[in-house]
Amino acid sequence: MPLRLLLMILIGHGAEAQLYTFYERPHRWSATVEAGGISPVLAVNAEYSLFQTGRTFTVIHLGIGHTFTNYSLHSLPHALTLNYLLNRRKPRCPPPIGEPKQWFLEVGAGGLVFNSPKDKEYYRFTPIIGVRRYQTARYTRTRYFYKAQFTPLILGKLLPWGGIGLGMIL
């Protein structure tokens, strides 16, 4: 009888503890600030993670940027990327809320729409390759990430370009 009682207490406590774990719900939204990357100079973006699996997740990236040129002051960067976990220590950690210090390879494609172009080329397409690193802020459960991307702008020719970004999971 005491063994059954002990098992019931332990199983009940374990089930209750799982409700309050770090993995209790998938975090889908994040906000980022980027310098370079898809947007030529600066951009503020919202990102939404469509689906998450054990090692990968996809991100839809939408934002508004500033180009600081007479060509077009504002731009609308957008992208769809697939992120693949590079350093896996524990099984079944759903990204991007898993263990701290996760590195992801980011591969995808994106574009940039200019609001008032002076010529007929108002849309720019670019492939994206980069890395993301997720971390947890000390003494809190706030998750943030930083990323570096290589985004060669295709304007009839290949131009090397890149950018860095800092984001927070909402």
C-alpha positions in Angstrom: 0.0 0.0 0.0 2.7 2.6 0.8 4.4 1.9 -2.6 1.2 2.6 -4.5 0.7 5.8 -2.5 4.3 6.9 -3.2 3.9 6.1 -6.9 0.7 8.1 -7.1 2.3 11.1 -5.5 5.4 10.9 -7.7 3.4 10.5 -10.9 1.0 13.3 -10.0 3.9 15.6 -9.1 5.8 14.7 -12.4 2.7 15.4 -14.5 2.2 18.8 -12.7 5.9 19.7 -13.2 5.6 19.1 -16.9 3.0 21.9 -17.1 5.5 24.4 -16.0 8.6 23.4 -18.0 10.5 25.6 -20.4 9.0 23.6 -23.3 5.3 24.2 -22.3 4.3 25.9 -25.6 6.0 26.7 -28.9 7.1 30.3 -29.2 6.1 31.3 -32.7 6.6 35.1 -32.8 9.8 37.1 -32.6 10.8 40.7 -33.3 14.2 41.6 -34.9 16.2 44.6 -35.8 18.6 44.2 -38.7 21.5 46.1 -40.2 22.1 45.0 -43.8 20.8 41.6 -44.8 17.7 41.7 -47.1 17.1 45.4 -46.4 20.0 47.5 -47.7 20.5 49.5 -44.5 18.2 49.1 -41.5 15.0 47.2 -40.9 12.5 46.3 -38.1 10.9 42.9 -38.6 8.4 40.5 -37.3 9.1 36.8 -37.7 6.6 33.9 -37.4 7.6 30.3 -37.1 5.3 28.2 -39.3 6.2 24.8 -38.0 8.8 23.2 -35.7 10.2 19.7 -35.6 13.0 18.1 -33.6 15.8 19.7 -35.6 14.3 22.3 -38.0 11.8 25.2 -38.1 10.7 27.6 -40.8 10.3 31.3 -40.5 8.3 33.9 -42.4 10.0 37.2 -42.1 8.2 40.5 -42.8 9.3 44.0 -42.0 9.8 47.6 -42.9 13.2 49.1 -43.7 14.9 52.4 -44.4 17.4 52.8 -47.2 18.6 56.3 -46.5 18.8 57.0 -50.3 17.0 59.2 -52.8 16.1 56.1 -54.8 13.5 54.9 -52.3 13.4 55.8 -48.6 11.4 52.9 -47.4 11.5 49.2 -48.3 9.5 46.1 -47.4 11.8 43.1 -46.8 10.3 39.7 -46.6 11.7 36.1 -46.6 11.0 32.5 -46.0 13.8 30.5 -44.4 14.4 27.0 -43.1 16.6 26.7 -40.0 18.5 23.5 -39.2 19.9 22.8 -35.7 23.7 22.4 -35.9 24.6 21.5 -32.3 22.2 19.0 -30.8 22.8 17.8 -27.3 19.4 16.6 -26.2 16.7 14.8 -28.2 13.3 16.3 -28.9 14.1 20.0 -28.1 11.7 22.0 -30.2 13.4 25.0 -31.6 13.7 27.8 -31.0 12.8 27.3 -27.3 15.1 24.4 -26.5 18.3 24.4 -24.6 20.4 27.5 -24.5 23.2 28.3 -27.0 21.7 26.6 -30.0 23.3 27.3 -33.4 21.1 27.1 -36.5 22.0 27.1 -40.2 19.5 29.4 -42.0 18.8 28.8 -45.7 16.0 30.4 -47.8 15.0 33.1 -50.2 13.7 36.6 -49.8 12.9 39.8 -51.5 12.7 43.5 -51.1 9.9 45.8 -52.4 10.7 49.5 -52.7 7.9 52.0 -52.1 8.6 54.6 -54.7 11.3 53.4 -57.1 12.6 55.8 -59.7 13.0 53.1 -62.3 10.9 50.0 -63.2 12.9 47.6 -61.1 10.9 47.9 -57.8 11.4 44.3 -56.6 14.7 42.6 -55.7 15.1 38.9 -55.1 18.0 37.3 -53.1 18.9 33.9 -51.7 19.8 33.8 -48.0 22.4 31.7 -46.1 23.3 32.5 -42.6 23.5 31.3 -39.0 21.4 32.0 -35.9 22.3 31.6 -32.3 19.6 31.4 -29.6 20.4 32.2 -25.9 18.5 32.9 -22.7 19.1 36.1 -20.8 20.6 35.7 -17.3 18.2 35.6 -14.4 15.2 35.6 -16.7 13.5 33.2 -19.1 13.7 35.8 -21.9 15.0 34.2 -25.1 16.9 36.3 -27.7 18.9 35.5 -30.7 21.4 37.1 -33.1 22.0 36.2 -36.7 24.4 36.8 -39.5 23.3 36.4 -43.1 24.9 36.4 -46.5 22.5 37.8 -49.0 23.9 38.3 -52.5 21.6 40.8 -54.2 20.8 39.8 -57.7 20.5 42.9 -59.9 21.5 41.2 -63.2 24.8 40.5 -61.6 25.9 38.9 -58.3 26.9 41.4 -55.6 28.2 40.2 -52.2 26.2 41.6 -49.3 25.4 40.6 -45.8 23.9 41.7 -42.6 23.5 41.1 -38.9 20.4 41.1 -36.7 19.3 40.9 -33.1 15.9 39.5 -32.1 13.8 38.6 -29.1 11.2 35.8 -28.9 7.8 37.2 -27.9 
